[in-house]
Amino acid sequence: MVFTPARDASRSDGFRDLLEANYNSNNLVHLSAGSSVPLLKNSVWLVVRGMVKLTAISIQGDELLLGLAGAGEPFGDPLTQVEAYAVVTMADTDLLCISCEAISREPALALGLLQAVGQRYRQSEALLALLGLRRIEERVRGFLELMATSYGQPCEQGLRLNLKLTHQDIASALSTTRVTVTRVLVALREEGWLQLDSQRRLVISFLPQRR
């Protein structure tokens, strides 16, 4: 593999258990796929179910994919200094909004949030590392590995990505073009490393790379 990030599932599950123990469903905000999430100055959002896409607009007007946040992962204005920061749901999503004041009052919540922020930090480092790869094929392969190991579901062929990433999303994350990403994805499918299931979801098989 080009890159194999480590995701501590037990910590993620423990954080979700903590949230469920302290907050009831009345506190959840449900947003349908494609919705914009408002960013609040003194509050952090936590994904309970679903997935959001974190983006920004470059000086040239291009959309940049900064990362994703799935179940048990935080995002919000207090966690970024990026201008033109925006968040959009990639699926029907349940979110929990927690004020910084509430976090400071509850040590267990603060610890869980710290661990979740660490997971997001590792994802950001992984994306930066991918940009250092010279070959676009290696960047695309590494990006899909990162998404699969972070958010994929095991299946008979490998790991299935249930999130809908467009070719432009991948291009925005890897500083390349949509046309180039499309060409690489076709090559990876021909190689057998990448497949599409019956619902056209990506399946990563992790077959050995060609030399």
C-alpha positions in Angstrom: 0.0 0.0 0.0 1.0 3.6 -0.5 -0.3 4.6 2.8 -2.0 2.7 5.6 -3.4 5.1 8.4 -4.2 3.6 11.7 -7.7 4.2 13.1 -8.5 3.3 16.7 -12.0 1.9 16.4 -12.3 1.3 20.1 -11.7 5.0 20.9 -14.2 6.1 18.3 -16.8 3.7 19.7 -16.1 4.8 23.2 -16.6 8.4 22.3 -19.9 7.7 20.6 -21.0 5.8 23.8 -20.0 8.8 25.9 -22.1 11.1 23.7 -25.1 8.8 23.8 -24.8 8.6 27.6 -24.8 12.3 28.0 -27.0 13.7 25.2 -30.4 12.5 24.2 -31.8 12.5 20.6 -33.5 15.8 21.2 -30.1 17.5 21.0 -29.3 16.1 17.6 -29.5 18.2 14.4 -30.5 16.2 11.3 -29.4 17.4 7.9 -30.1 15.8 4.6 -27.3 15.1 2.1 -26.0 18.2 0.4 -26.8 20.6 3.2 -24.5 23.3 4.4 -23.6 23.2 8.1 -23.4 26.6 9.8 -20.2 27.3 11.7 -20.6 28.8 15.1 -17.8 30.8 16.8 -17.9 29.2 20.2 -19.2 25.7 19.4 -17.9 22.5 18.0 -19.9 20.1 15.9 -19.7 16.3 16.4 -20.8 13.8 13.7 -23.0 11.2 15.3 -24.1 9.5 12.1 -23.3 10.2 8.5 -20.4 12.1 6.9 -19.4 15.7 6.1 -17.0 17.2 3.7 -14.7 20.1 4.8 -13.7 22.5 2.0 -12.2 25.9 1.4 -11.9 28.2 -1.6 -8.4 29.0 -2.9 -7.3 32.5 -4.0 -7.8 31.4 -7.6 -11.4 30.4 -6.8 -10.9 26.6 -6.8 -12.5 24.4 -4.2 -10.1 22.5 -2.0 -11.0 19.4 -0.1 -9.5 19.7 3.4 -10.8 16.5 4.8 -13.8 14.4 5.9 -15.4 13.9 9.2 -17.4 10.8 10.0 -19.1 9.3 13.1 -17.4 10.4 16.3 -15.3 13.1 14.6 -15.4 16.8 15.3 -15.2 20.0 13.2 -16.1 23.6 13.7 -14.9 27.2 13.7 -12.8 26.8 16.9 -10.8 24.0 15.3 -9.7 25.9 12.1 -8.0 29.1 11.0 -8.8 28.6 7.3 -10.7 31.4 5.6 -13.6 30.6 3.3 -14.1 27.4 5.3 -17.3 25.5 4.5 -18.9 22.2 5.5 -21.4 20.1 3.5 -23.1 16.9 4.4 -22.2 14.0 2.1 -25.1 11.8 3.3 -28.1 12.2 5.6 -26.3 13.2 8.8 -27.0 13.7 12.5 -24.9 16.3 14.2 -24.4 17.4 17.8 -23.5 21.0 18.6 -21.6 21.4 21.9 -20.4 24.8 23.2 -16.8 25.3 24.2 -18.1 26.2 27.7 -19.8 22.8 28.0 -16.6 21.0 26.9 -14.6 22.9 29.5 -17.0 21.8 32.3 -16.9 18.1 31.5 -13.5 16.5 31.7 -14.6 13.2 30.1 -16.1 15.0 27.2 -13.0 17.1 26.8 -10.8 14.0 26.8 -13.0 12.3 24.2 -12.9 15.4 22.0 -9.2 15.6 22.3 -8.8 12.0 21.1 -11.2 12.7 18.2 -9.3 15.8 17.2 -6.2 13.7 17.2 -7.8 11.4 14.7 -8.7 14.3 12.4 -5.1 15.7 12.8 -3.7 12.4 11.7 -6.0 12.5 8.6 -4.7 16.0 7.8 -1.1 14.9 8.1 -1.8 11.9 5.8 -3.4 14.2 3.1 -0.3 16.4 3.3 2.0 13.5 2.9 0.1 12.3 -0.2 0.7 15.7 -1.8 4.4 15.0 -1.6 4.2 11.9 -3.8 5.4 12.7 -7.3 3.2 10.3 -9.3 -0.5 11.2 -9.5 -1.4 7.4 -9.5 0.3 7.0 -6.1 -1.6 10.0 -4.8 -5.0 8.7 -5.9 -4.2 5.2 -4.7 -3.0 6.5 -1.3 -6.1 8.8 -1.0 -8.5 5.9 -1.6 -6.5 3.7 0.9 -6.9 6.5 3.5 -10.6 6.8 2.9 -11.1 3.0 2.9 -9.2 2.3 6.1 -10.8 5.3 7.8 -14.4 4.9 6.7 -14.7 1.7 4.6 -16.8 -1.3 5.4 -15.3 -4.8 5.0 -16.8 -6.9 2.2 -15.8 -10.0 0.3 -13.7 -8.1 -2.2 -12.0 -5.8 0.3 -13.2 -2.5 1.8 -16.3 -0.8 0.4 -16.6 3.0 0.4 -20.2 4.0 1.1 -19.5 7.7 0.8 -20.0 9.3 -2.6 -16.8 11.0 -3.6 -16.8 12.6 -7.0 -13.8 12.7 -9.3 -13.6 16.4 -8.6 -13.5 15.8 -4.9 -10.5 13.6 -5.3 -8.9 16.0 -7.6 -9.4 18.9 -5.2 -7.8 16.9 -2.4 -4.8 15.9 -4.4 -4.0 19.2 -6.3 -4.7 17.7 -9.8 -7.4 17.7 -12.4 -10.7 15.8 -12.7 -9.6 14.4 -16.1 -6.4 13.0 -14.6 -8.2 11.4 -11.7 -10.7 9.8 -14.1 -7.8 8.4 -16.1 -6.1 7.0 -13.0 -9.3 5.4 -11.7 -9.9 3.7 -15.0 -6.3 2.3 -14.8 -6.8 1.1 -11.2 -10.0 -0.7 -12.2 -8.3 -2.4 -15.1 -5.5 -3.5 -12.7 -8.1 -5.0 -10.4 -7.1 -2.9 -7.4 -10.4 -0.9 -7.6 -13.9 -2.2 -8.3 -17.5 -1.0 -8.5 -20.2 -2.9 -6.7 -23.8 -3.3 -8.0 -24.7 0.1 -6.5 -21.6 1.7 -8.1 -19.8 2.2 -4.8 -16.0 1.9 -4.8 -14.4 -1.2 -3.4 -10.7 -1.2 -2.6 -9.2 -4.7 -3.0 -5.6 -3.9 -1.9 -4.1 -6.1 -4.5 -0.3 -5.7 -4.9 0.8 -2.8 -7.1 2.3 -3.4 -10.5 6.0 -2.8 -10.7 
